[in-house]
Amino acid sequence: MMHLNNILVISLLLIYSPYVAALNKPDCNQLEQWAASDKSASKVTVSPGFELSALAEDDLLIPLFGHSIFDWSKGDFNEFNQVMRGCSKAASKRRDRTARGKLQQATKLVASAQRPLVGLIQARTKSEAAVVSLVEREANAETVALIELAEAVLQGKEIRPKLRGMSRDKQQPLLDLVQSQRHLAGTDIENYSSRLEAQKQAIEKAQLAAQAEASTELDTALQEIQQLPETTEGLGRLDELSQLPALSQAAPEKAKSYNKAVAIKRQEIELKQQQEQQKKSAKLMASMVEKLDDYEVHQPADLGKLWEEGISMGKVLQAQGERSRSNSMTMAFWQRFNRAVADMLEPFKQQLQTLPMNQEGLSQIDGSVARLTGIKQKIPVMNPYHQAVQMRGSEIVEEMRQIACNKTLDAANISSGDAAERLWGAGQATTLGDFFCLLSNQGAQVHAYDGAGLLSDTHTVKLTTKADGFHTLKLHEGEVQPGQKMLIGFEIADANQQRALSVSDWERYVKVNTQGGGGSAECDRLANKPRNELSMVEAEKMLGCIMQRIPGMIQQQERR
């Protein structure tokens, strides 16, 4: 059964093909002679998939029926069959079996061409469209490659493995030719091949012309490249010449040679620029080092200016991408800066000595390194400056503490002799004066003091502390350690009770009422830590704790 697609194709061809006159109707005698031709047993290969009986060749068929079999419609085949059947019946009536057999055989041979002709028509339709699409593609090297594949198909070669990865619009015409090639007549293949070859030659001819023109343009550009200056402007122009449209039109070897010349010129320009930049950088570096060496530092405040100058120089070098030279400048800077820091330490200490030994001086000591030198960063080379600040702060604090202590002793009418008496504190010896001062440091108030006399060896103190409130404390001299006698508290009394104190009770009393820092746990911790074990940071914090406490101590004594 004929496939539906074949039926549709034939129907469309019959409907839309130009009008062709009906077949001639030869007489039976002519047909018998034709059927008996010695060519009846021969075949002609129209295409790899289509062999035609020699009886259907144009030189035998056209004289009888007026048209080539390749122009016959379905109706023509039907009419041919009717004419041949009529002549076969006529031969049967006259009992001419030989003529009838020849006529029937000829009918079968010619009619068998109808189906292959459908395949031929389909193949021609697809092939024509494929060839047209290839011929009408943009004239370039890619089209030439596709045409060569199409020519290989028409020659019966296998190309499908080469189509893998190719886009669909490029594959389709080639696949149509692959499907149609075996059905095409030799004349069709010759026709399509010649058209494709003509287009390929036309493209190649145009390419050669374009290559020649591009080659001339590139030769001119090469002359310009050789004359380009070894400057930034020259490099910019080289970038433009490296992207000429002619490169895409030139022969591959010409383009390769041109690109190589561009690369060589680029290296020459970049090398020259690099050398020039190195000279500039070396000159700049030398001027920076000279400026650093000659930088005048006459006072501590000049250290900050020198620091900012170094930062500015570093930024200039980094902006130019000179990392190695930036490192060299950094080394030169630190050498100069370290010398300046060492030279300005004594002047800095002298400036600290001008600070008054009072609250005003104490308030100025905080942040004095940054204020007097301009160096805000905490860097190791500046540690001696911070240590000098701590020492001067300690001197001021000690002076203020002593002033506050003296006011406390004066307010309680404690003589210098009584103040110097030894007293057992919290596990260690101190003096009565220091004991009262420590109490005052912690916010205690000493209201009255009555020392020992001729009639009594008891020292009586009326005071108010944070821990015990207002109370009376009695002390006397006792042997607190073998062979060591000193004052020690033995009795405490308030409005409600009187209580004797053991040595351990007294030590706890002293510890509770005298130890502590600036009113915080951290200040307390620092106050109880040996001074020689304090780090620089801890010493600064401790100084702050003391600074917070001293104004209150002074004000408290002034109120008395």
C-alpha positions as CSV (number, residue, x, y, z in Angstrom):
1,M,0.0,0.0,0.0
2,M,1.3,3.4,-0.9
3,H,2.3,5.5,2.1
4,L,0.0,8.4,3.0
5,N,2.8,11.0,2.6
6,N,3.5,9.7,-1.0
7,I,-0.2,10.1,-1.9
8,L,-0.3,13.6,-0.5
9,V,2.9,14.6,-2.4
10,I,1.5,13.2,-5.7
11,S,-1.8,14.9,-5.1
12,L,-0.1,18.2,-4.5
13,L,2.1,17.8,-7.6
14,L,-1.0,17.0,-9.7
15,I,-2.9,20.0,-8.4
16,Y,-0.1,22.6,-8.5
17,S,2.1,21.4,-11.4
18,P,1.8,23.3,-14.7
19,Y,-0.7,22.0,-17.2
20,V,0.7,19.3,-19.5
21,A,-1.3,18.1,-22.6
22,A,-2.7,14.6,-22.5
23,L,-0.7,11.7,-23.8
24,N,-0.9,10.8,-27.5
25,K,-2.6,7.5,-28.2
26,P,-0.6,5.4,-30.6
27,D,-2.2,2.5,-32.5
28,C,-1.7,-1.1,-31.3
29,N,0.6,-1.9,-34.2
30,Q,3.0,0.8,-33.0
31,L,2.8,-0.4,-29.4
32,E,3.4,-4.0,-30.4
33,Q,6.6,-3.0,-32.3
34,W,7.7,-0.9,-29.3
35,A,7.0,-3.7,-26.8
36,A,8.9,-6.1,-29.0
37,S,12.0,-3.8,-29.1
38,D,15.3,-5.5,-28.3
39,K,15.6,-3.0,-25.4
40,S,12.7,-4.5,-23.5
41,A,15.1,-6.5,-21.3
42,S,17.4,-3.6,-20.5
43,K,17.3,-1.2,-17.6
44,V,18.7,2.3,-17.0
45,T,19.8,3.4,-13.6
46,V,18.1,6.7,-12.8
47,S,19.4,6.9,-9.2
48,P,20.9,4.5,-6.7
49,G,17.3,3.6,-5.6
50,F,15.6,3.8,-9.0
51,E,16.1,1.6,-12.2
52,L,14.0,2.4,-15.2
53,S,13.2,0.1,-18.1
54,A,14.9,1.0,-21.3
55,L,11.4,1.0,-22.9
56,A,10.6,4.1,-20.9
57,E,13.6,6.1,-22.2
58,D,12.7,9.3,-23.9
59,D,14.0,8.2,-27.4
60,L,11.4,5.4,-27.4
61,L,8.6,6.8,-25.3
62,I,8.2,10.4,-26.5
63,P,7.6,9.4,-30.2
64,L,4.7,7.2,-29.1
65,F,3.0,9.2,-26.2
66,G,4.4,12.7,-26.8
67,H,5.8,13.3,-23.3
68,S,8.7,12.0,-21.2
69,I,7.7,9.6,-18.4
70,F,9.3,12.1,-15.9
71,D,6.4,14.5,-16.9
72,W,3.6,12.0,-16.5
73,S,0.8,12.5,-14.0
74,K,-1.1,9.9,-12.2
75,G,-3.8,10.3,-14.9
76,D,-1.3,9.7,-17.6
77,F,-0.3,6.4,-16.0
78,N,-3.9,5.4,-15.8
79,E,-4.5,6.3,-19.5
80,F,-1.3,4.4,-20.5
81,N,-2.6,1.3,-18.7
82,Q,-6.0,1.5,-20.4
83,V,-4.4,1.8,-23.9
84,M,-2.1,-1.1,-23.2
85,R,-4.9,-3.3,-21.9
86,G,-6.9,-2.5,-25.0
87,C,-4.1,-3.6,-27.3
88,S,-3.5,-6.7,-25.2
89,K,-7.2,-7.7,-25.6
90,A,-6.9,-7.1,-29.4
91,A,-3.9,-9.4,-29.6
92,S,-5.8,-12.1,-27.6
93,K,-8.7,-11.9,-30.0
94,R,-6.5,-12.7,-32.9
95,R,-4.8,-15.4,-30.8
96,D,-1.4,-13.7,-30.9
97,R,0.0,-14.8,-27.6
98,T,3.5,-13.5,-28.3
99,A,2.2,-10.0,-29.0
100,R,-0.1,-10.1,-26.0
101,G,2.8,-11.2,-23.7
102,K,5.1,-8.5,-25.0
103,L,2.4,-5.9,-24.4
104,Q,1.7,-7.0,-20.9
105,Q,5.4,-7.2,-20.0
106,A,5.9,-3.6,-21.3
107,T,2.9,-2.4,-19.4
108,K,4.3,-3.8,-16.2
109,L,7.8,-2.4,-16.8
110,V,6.6,1.1,-17.5
111,A,3.9,1.2,-14.7
112,S,6.5,0.0,-12.1
113,A,8.2,3.4,-12.5
114,Q,5.2,5.3,-11.0
115,R,6.2,4.7,-7.3
116,P,10.0,5.4,-7.7
117,L,9.0,8.6,-9.5
118,V,7.2,9.8,-6.4
119,G,10.4,9.3,-4.4
120,L,12.3,11.1,-7.1
121,I,10.0,14.0,-6.9
122,Q,10.2,14.2,-3.1
123,A,14.0,13.9,-3.3
124,R,14.1,16.7,-5.9
125,T,11.9,18.9,-3.7
126,K,14.0,18.5,-0.6
127,S,17.3,18.7,-2.4
128,E,16.3,21.8,-4.3
129,A,15.4,23.5,-1.0
130,A,18.6,22.3,0.6
131,V,20.8,23.5,-2.2
132,V,19.0,26.9,-2.4
133,S,19.4,27.4,1.4
134,L,23.2,26.7,1.1
135,V,23.7,28.8,-1.9
136,E,21.8,31.7,-0.3
137,R,23.8,31.6,3.0
138,E,26.2,34.4,3.9
139,A,29.3,34.1,1.8
140,N,32.0,33.1,4.3
141,A,34.3,30.3,5.2
142,E,31.6,28.5,7.2
143,T,29.3,28.3,4.2
144,V,32.2,26.9,2.1
145,A,32.6,24.1,4.7
146,L,28.9,23.3,4.6
147,I,28.9,23.3,0.8
148,E,31.8,20.8,0.8
149,L,29.9,18.6,3.1
150,A,26.9,18.8,0.8
151,E,29.1,17.9,-2.2
152,A,30.4,14.9,-0.3
153,V,26.7,13.8,0.3
154,L,25.9,14.0,-3.4
155,Q,29.0,11.8,-4.1
156,G,27.5,9.2,-1.8
157,K,29.9,9.8,1.2
158,E,29.0,9.4,4.8
159,I,29.0,12.8,6.6
160,R,26.6,12.3,9.6
161,P,29.4,11.9,12.2
162,K,30.7,15.3,11.2
163,L,27.3,16.9,12.0
164,R,27.5,16.2,15.7
165,G,27.4,19.4,17.7
166,M,26.3,21.5,14.7
167,S,23.3,23.8,15.1
168,R,20.0,22.6,13.7
169,D,19.8,25.3,11.0
170,K,23.1,24.1,9.7
171,Q,22.3,20.4,10.0
172,Q,18.9,20.4,8.3
173,P,19.8,21.0,4.6
174,L,22.6,18.4,4.9
175,L,20.3,15.9,6.5
176,D,17.7,16.5,3.7
177,L,20.4,15.8,1.1
178,V,21.5,12.6,3.0
179,Q,17.8,11.4,2.9
180,S,17.3,12.3,-0.8
181,Q,20.6,11.4,-2.4
182,R,19.7,7.8,-3.2
183,H,16.5,8.8,-4.9
184,L,18.0,11.5,-7.2
185,A,18.7,11.0,-10.8
186,G,22.3,11.4,-12.0
187,T,21.3,14.6,-13.9
188,D,19.9,16.0,-10.7
189,I,23.1,15.2,-8.8
190,E,25.2,16.8,-11.6
191,N,22.9,19.9,-11.5
192,Y,23.0,20.3,-7.7
193,S,26.8,19.6,-7.6
194,S,27.5,22.2,-10.3
195,R,25.4,24.8,-8.6
196,L,27.1,24.2,-5.2
197,E,30.5,24.1,-6.8
198,A,29.8,27.4,-8.6
199,Q,28.7,29.1,-5.3
200,K,31.8,27.7,-3.5
201,Q,34.1,29.0,-6.2
202,A,32.4,32.4,-6.1
203,I,32.8,32.6,-2.3
204,E,36.4,31.5,-2.5
205,K,37.1,34.0,-5.2
206,A,35.5,36.7,-3.1
207,Q,37.4,35.5,-0.1
208,L,40.7,35.7,-2.0
209,A,39.8,39.2,-3.1
210,A,38.9,40.1,0.5
211,Q,42.1,38.5,1.7
212,A,44.2,40.4,-0.8
213,E,42.5,43.7,0.3
214,A,42.9,42.8,3.9
215,S,46.6,41.8,3.4
216,T,47.2,45.2,1.8
217,E,45.5,46.9,4.8
218,L,47.5,44.9,7.3
219,D,50.8,45.6,5.5
220,T,50.0,49.4,5.8
221,A,49.2,48.9,9.5
222,L,52.4,47.0,10.1
223,Q,54.4,50.0,8.8
224,E,52.5,52.2,11.3
225,I,53.2,49.7,14.1
226,Q,56.9,49.8,13.5
227,Q,56.8,53.6,13.8
228,L,54.7,53.8,17.0
229,P,56.3,55.7,19.9
230,E,57.1,53.7,23.0
231,T,54.6,55.7,25.1
232,T,51.1,55.4,26.6
233,E,49.7,57.0,23.5
234,G,51.6,54.5,21.3
235,L,50.2,51.6,23.4
236,G,46.7,52.9,22.9
237,R,47.1,53.1,19.2
238,L,48.5,49.6,19.2
239,D,45.4,48.4,20.9
240,E,43.3,49.9,18.1
241,L,45.5,48.3,15.4
242,S,45.3,45.0,17.1
243,Q,41.5,44.9,16.5
244,L,41.3,45.8,12.8
245,P,38.3,44.3,11.0
246,A,40.7,43.2,8.2
247,L,42.1,40.5,10.6
248,S,38.9,38.5,10.2
249,Q,39.2,38.8,6.4
250,A,42.9,38.0,6.1
251,A,44.4,34.6,5.4
252,P,45.1,32.7,8.7
253,E,48.9,32.8,8.2
254,K,48.8,36.6,7.4
255,A,46.6,37.2,10.5
256,K,48.9,35.1,12.6
257,S,52.0,37.0,11.4
258,Y,50.3,40.3,12.0
259,N,49.3,39.4,15.5
260,K,52.8,38.3,16.3
261,A,54.2,41.6,15.1
262,V,51.6,43.4,17.4
263,A,52.7,41.2,20.4
264,I,56.4,42.0,19.8
265,K,55.7,45.7,19.6
266,R,53.5,45.6,22.7
267,Q,56.4,43.9,24.6
268,E,58.8,46.6,23.4
269,I,56.5,49.4,24.5
270,E,55.7,47.8,27.9
271,L,59.4,47.1,28.6
272,K,60.3,50.7,27.7
273,Q,57.4,52.0,30.0
274,Q,58.5,49.7,32.7
275,Q,62.1,51.0,32.5
276,E,60.9,54.6,32.6
277,Q,58.6,53.8,35.5
278,Q,61.5,52.2,37.4
279,K,63.6,55.3,36.8
280,K,60.8,57.6,38.1
281,S,60.2,55.3,41.1
282,A,63.9,55.2,42.0
283,K,64.1,59.0,41.7
284,L,61.0,59.4,43.8
285,M,62.2,56.9,46.4
286,A,65.6,58.7,46.6
287,S,63.8,62.0,47.2
288,M,61.6,60.5,49.8
289,V,64.5,59.0,51.7
290,E,66.4,62.2,51.5
291,K,63.4,64.1,52.8
292,L,63.1,61.7,55.7
293,D,66.7,61.9,56.6
294,D,66.6,65.7,56.5
295,Y,63.2,66.0,58.3
296,E,63.7,68.3,61.3
297,V,62.3,67.2,64.6
298,H,62.8,69.9,67.3
299,Q,60.0,69.1,69.8
300,P,57.8,66.1,70.7
301,A,54.9,67.5,68.6
302,D,57.0,67.1,65.5
303,L,56.8,63.3,65.9
304,G,53.2,63.3,64.8
305,K,54.1,65.4,61.7
306,L,56.9,63.0,60.8
307,W,54.4,60.1,61.2
308,E,51.9,61.7,58.9
309,E,54.6,62.4,56.4
310,G,55.6,58.7,56.3
311,I,52.0,57.7,55.8
312,S,51.6,60.1,52.9
313,M,54.7,58.8,51.3
314,G,53.6,55.2,51.6
315,K,50.2,56.0,50.0
316,V,52.0,57.7,47.0
317,L,54.1,54.6,46.4
318,Q,51.2,52.2,46.9
319,A,49.1,54.1,44.4
320,Q,51.8,53.6,41.8
321,G,52.0,49.9,42.5
322,E,55.5,50.1,43.9
323,R,55.2,47.5,46.7
324,S,58.9,46.6,46.8
325,R,59.9,50.3,46.9
326,S,57.2,50.9,49.5
327,N,58.8,48.4,51.7
328,S,62.2,50.1,51.3
329,M,60.7,53.5,52.1
330,T,59.0,51.9,55.2
331,M,62.4,50.7,56.5
332,A,63.9,54.2,55.9
333,F,61.0,55.8,57.7
334,W,61.2,53.6,60.7
335,Q,65.0,54.3,61.0
336,R,64.3,58.0,61.0
337,F,61.2,57.8,63.2
338,N,63.0,55.6,65.8
339,R,65.9,58.1,66.0
340,A,63.4,61.0,66.4
341,V,61.5,59.1,69.1
342,A,64.7,58.5,71.1
343,D,65.8,62.1,70.7
344,M,62.5,63.5,71.9
345,L,62.0,61.3,75.0
346,E,63.8,63.7,77.3
347,P,62.1,66.9,76.0
348,F,58.8,65.0,76.4
349,K,59.6,64.2,80.0
350,Q,60.5,67.8,80.6
351,Q,57.1,68.8,79.3
352,L,55.5,66.4,81.7
353,Q,57.5,68.0,84.6
354,T,55.7,71.3,83.9
355,L,52.4,69.8,84.8
356,P,51.2,71.1,88.2
357,M,51.1,68.7,91.1
358,N,47.4,69.0,91.6
359,Q,44.0,67.9,90.1
360,E,44.6,70.1,87.0
361,G,47.9,68.4,86.3
362,L,46.4,65.0,86.9
363,S,43.6,65.7,84.4
364,Q,46.2,66.7,81.8
365,I,48.3,63.6,82.3
366,D,45.6,61.4,80.7
367,G,46.2,61.1,76.9
368,S,49.3,63.3,77.1
369,V,51.3,61.1,74.7
370,A,48.8,61.7,71.9
371,R,48.3,65.4,72.9
372,L,52.0,66.3,73.1
373,T,53.4,64.1,70.3
374,G,50.5,63.7,67.9
375,I,51.0,59.9,67.9
376,K,47.7,58.3,68.7
377,Q,48.7,54.8,67.7
378,K,49.9,52.3,70.4
379,I,53.2,51.3,68.9
380,P,56.1,49.6,70.8
381,V,58.6,52.3,70.0
382,M,56.4,54.8,72.0
383,N,56.3,52.6,75.1
384,P,59.0,54.7,76.9
385,Y,56.6,57.7,76.5
386,H,53.7,55.9,78.0
387,Q,56.0,54.7,80.9
388,A,57.1,58.3,81.4
389,V,53.4,59.3,81.6
390,Q,52.8,56.7,84.2
391,M,55.8,57.7,86.3
392,R,54.8,61.4,86.2
393,G,51.2,60.5,87.0
394,S,52.3,58.4,90.0
395,E,54.4,61.4,91.2
396,I,51.4,63.7,91.0
397,V,49.1,61.1,92.6
398,E,51.5,60.5,95.4
399,E,51.8,64.2,96.1
400,M,48.1,64.7,96.1
401,R,47.6,61.6,98.3
402,Q,50.1,63.0,100.7
403,I,48.3,66.4,100.8
404,A,45.0,64.6,101.4
405,C,46.6,62.5,104.0
406,N,48.0,65.5,105.8
407,K,44.6,67.2,105.8
408,T,43.1,64.0,107.3
409,L,45.7,64.0,110.1
410,D,45.4,67.7,110.7
411,A,41.6,67.5,110.9
412,A,41.8,64.7,113.6
413,N,44.6,66.6,115.6
414,I,47.0,63.7,115.1
415,S,50.5,64.8,115.8
416,S,53.5,63.8,113.6
417,G,54.8,61.7,116.5
418,D,51.5,59.8,116.8
419,A,51.3,59.4,113.0
420,A,54.8,57.8,112.9
421,E,53.9,55.1,115.5
422,R,54.1,51.6,114.1
423,L,50.8,49.8,113.7
424,W,50.0,46.2,112.8
425,G,47.7,46.2,109.7
426,A,46.3,43.3,107.6
427,G,49.2,41.0,108.0
428,Q,51.9,43.6,107.8
429,A,53.3,46.6,109.6
430,T,52.4,50.2,108.7
431,T,52.1,53.5,110.6
432,L,49.2,55.0,112.4
433,G,49.3,58.0,110.0
434,D,49.2,55.7,106.9
435,F,46.3,53.7,108.5
436,F,44.2,56.9,108.9
437,C,45.1,57.9,105.3
438,L,44.0,54.5,104.0
439,L,40.8,54.8,105.8
440,S,40.2,58.2,104.3
441,N,41.0,56.9,100.9
442,Q,38.1,54.5,101.2
443,G,35.7,57.3,102.2
444,A,36.0,57.0,106.0
445,Q,35.9,60.0,108.3
446,V,38.1,60.4,111.4
447,H,36.2,62.6,113.8
448,A,38.4,62.6,116.9
449,Y,41.7,61.1,118.2
450,D,42.9,60.8,121.7
451,G,46.5,59.5,122.0
452,A,48.1,57.6,124.9
453,G,49.2,59.6,127.9
454,L,50.8,59.3,131.3
455,L,47.7,57.7,132.8
456,S,46.8,55.4,129.9
457,D,48.5,53.6,127.0
458,T,45.2,53.4,125.0
459,H,44.7,55.3,121.8
460,T,41.0,56.1,121.2
461,V,39.6,57.0,117.7
462,K,36.0,58.1,116.8
463,L,35.4,57.4,113.1
464,T,32.8,56.5,110.5
465,T,33.5,53.8,107.9
466,K,31.5,52.2,105.1
467,A,31.7,48.8,106.7
468,D,31.0,49.6,110.4
469,G,29.4,53.0,110.4
470,F,30.0,55.4,113.3
471,H,32.0,53.7,116.1
472,T,34.8,54.0,118.6
473,L,38.0,52.1,118.1
474,K,40.6,51.5,120.8
475,L,44.2,50.5,120.2
476,H,47.1,49.7,122.4
477,E,50.7,48.5,122.1
478,G,51.1,44.7,121.9
479,E,53.6,42.1,120.8
480,V,52.2,41.0,117.5
481,Q,55.2,39.0,116.5
482,P,58.2,37.7,118.5
483,G,60.1,40.7,119.8
484,Q,58.0,43.2,117.8
485,K,55.6,45.5,119.6
486,M,53.3,47.9,117.8
487,L,49.8,49.4,118.0
488,I,46.9,47.0,117.4
489,G,43.2,47.4,117.8
490,F,41.7,45.5,120.7
491,E,38.1,46.9,121.1
492,I,35.3,48.4,119.0
493,A,32.1,49.9,120.3
494,D,29.0,51.5,118.7
495,A,25.8,52.8,120.2
496,N,24.5,49.3,121.0
497,Q,27.5,47.2,121.9
498,Q,31.1,46.9,122.9
499,R,33.2,44.1,121.4
500,A,36.7,42.9,122.1
501,L,38.9,42.3,119.0
502,S,41.3,39.4,118.7
503,V,44.4,39.7,116.4
504,S,42.6,38.0,113.6
505,D,39.5,40.2,114.2
506,W,41.7,43.2,113.9
507,E,43.3,42.1,110.7
508,R,39.9,41.5,109.1
509,Y,38.8,45.0,110.3
510,V,41.9,46.6,108.7
511,K,41.4,44.6,105.4
512,V,37.7,45.4,105.1
513,N,38.1,49.2,105.8
514,T,41.4,50.0,104.1
515,Q,41.9,47.8,101.0
516,G,40.3,48.6,97.6
517,G,40.8,50.9,94.6
518,G,38.5,53.3,92.9
519,G,35.1,51.8,93.8
520,S,35.0,48.9,91.3
521,A,36.0,45.3,91.4
522,E,38.7,46.0,88.8
523,C,40.2,48.9,90.8
524,D,40.1,46.7,93.9
525,R,42.0,44.0,92.1
526,L,44.7,46.4,90.8
527,A,45.0,48.1,94.2
528,N,45.9,44.7,95.8
529,K,48.4,43.7,93.1
530,P,52.1,44.5,93.7
531,R,53.1,47.6,91.7
532,N,56.1,45.9,90.1
533,E,53.8,43.3,88.6
534,L,51.4,45.7,86.9
535,S,51.5,45.7,83.1
536,M,51.5,49.0,81.2
537,V,47.8,48.8,80.5
538,E,47.0,47.8,84.1
539,A,49.2,50.7,85.4
540,E,47.2,53.1,83.2
541,K,43.9,51.7,84.6
542,M,45.2,51.9,88.2
543,L,46.2,55.6,87.6
544,G,42.6,56.2,86.5
545,C,41.3,54.6,89.6
546,I,43.4,56.8,91.8
547,M,42.5,59.9,89.8
548,Q,38.8,59.1,90.5
549,R,39.4,58.8,94.2
550,I,41.7,61.8,95.0
551,P,39.2,64.6,94.2
552,G,36.8,63.1,96.6
553,M,39.4,62.7,99.3
554,I,40.4,66.4,99.0
555,Q,36.8,67.6,99.0
556,Q,36.1,65.5,102.0
557,Q,38.9,67.0,104.0
558,E,37.9,70.5,102.8
559,R,34.4,70.0,104.2
560,R,35.9,69.2,107.6
